[in-house]
Amino acid sequence: MRISVFRKEHFNAAHRLHNSAWSDERNRQVFGKCNNPFYHGHNYEVVAEVTGEIDPETGFVIDTKELSDLMKEFVLDVFDHRNLNEEVKEFQFLNPTAENIAVVIWNILRDKIDTKLDLVITLYETERNFVRYPANG
């Protein structure tokens, strides 16, 4: 029997959506107010969904304390109250869209969670705008 376990956390971060290969005008057209050269911020919510078989010895798919600790150390401590463009190395050459942030978080956590377990990241940039990676997870 496969079952999913969820852990939801939040972090606050600033970013600017910008493509340095484009003109300022094209950046403003495509990214609008999200291209503000002085950045803007979001109160992100991130949900890690881990799916697998229940361990008969522990009764867990994954210990939620372990999942919480992983998210704190490798996501919250890195992203919270940061300027993603300037302070998070993964975005040095990657536009910090919600889509890219979700993929980066997935890549960070995927290496820390047993490969027999499936991982899906859902990232809420706003209450109504959110992404899920992988999409068919």
N, C-alpha and C positions, 0 to 999 in steps of 0.2 A: 504494500500500500504506500503510495507516494502522497506526501502532504507538504504544504508550504508553510514556512515560518517567516514572519515579517518583523523588521525593526525599522522604525521611523525616527529620524533625527532632523535637526534643522541647523542651518548656518546662515550667517549674513555675509555677503560679499559684494564687492563692486566690480564692474567690468565695463569695457567699451567694445562694441562690435565694430570692427574696422578691418578692411582689407588694404594693406599697404601698397598693393599693386594697382589700386584704383585711385582715381582723382577724388578730391574732397567732395565734389558735387555728386559723383556716383555713390560714394559711401553714404552721404546724407539721403540720397534717393532710396537706396536699398535698406539701410538700417535705421533711418529716421532718427528719433530722439535717442535711440540706443547707441548712436555714433557720437554722442556728446564727448568732446575732447577732454572734459573734466570728469568723465566717468559717471556712472549711476549705479545704484545698488538694488539688491533684491534680498528678501527674506526667504531663502530656499528651504524646501523640505525635501529630504531624500529618503526613499524607502528601499531597503535591501530585502529582496524576497529570495529565500533559500528553499529549494525544493529537493526532496529526496525521501528515502525510506526511513522509517522510524527505527532507531537502534534498539534492539530488544533488551539490551543491558541497561541503557540509560532512559529510554523512553523519549529521547530527543532525536530530531533531525539534525539540529545544531543547538548547542547551548546558547540561549539568547544573551547571556552575560558575555560569552566569547564574541558573539557577533557585535554586541554593543561596544566592547573594548576595541575590536578591529576598526569599527566605524569611527570611534573617537580618535584613536591614534593615527589612522591613515587617511581619514577624510576630514573630520572636524578640526583637528589640530593643524591641518594643512590649509584648509579653505576658509575657516571661520574668521571673520573680520579681516579679510585680506582683499587686496586689489588683485584679481585673478590675472590680469594682463601683466602686471609688474612683479608680483610676488610668488606666483606658482609656476614652477619651471615647465610644467606640461603645456602651458599656454604661451610660452615664449614665441612660438611660431604657429600657434593654433588659435583660431578665433574662438573665444569662450562663449559660444552659443550654448543654449540649454542642451542641445543634442550632443555637442562635443564634451560638455561637462559630464553628462551621464556616461558617455563612453569612457572618459578618463577615470571616473569613479569605479566603473565596472572593471576596467583593466587593473586598477590598484587592488581592489578586493578579490578579484578572480585568483590572483596568485596566493592569496592568504587562506582560501577556503578549499577544503577537500574537493578534488576534481570529480568525485562521484556525486557531488551535489550540484544542482543547477542554480545559477545566480541570475537574477533580473534586477535592474536598477530603475526605479521610477523617480524622476526629479521634477518637482514642482517649482517653476520659476515664479509663478503667481498662483493664486487660487484657481484660476481658470486655464492657465497655460502650463502644460506638463508634457514630458517625454518619457518613453520607456525603452530601455535597451537591455537585451536584444528585443526587437519588436515582436517576435513570435515566442517570447519567453513565457 
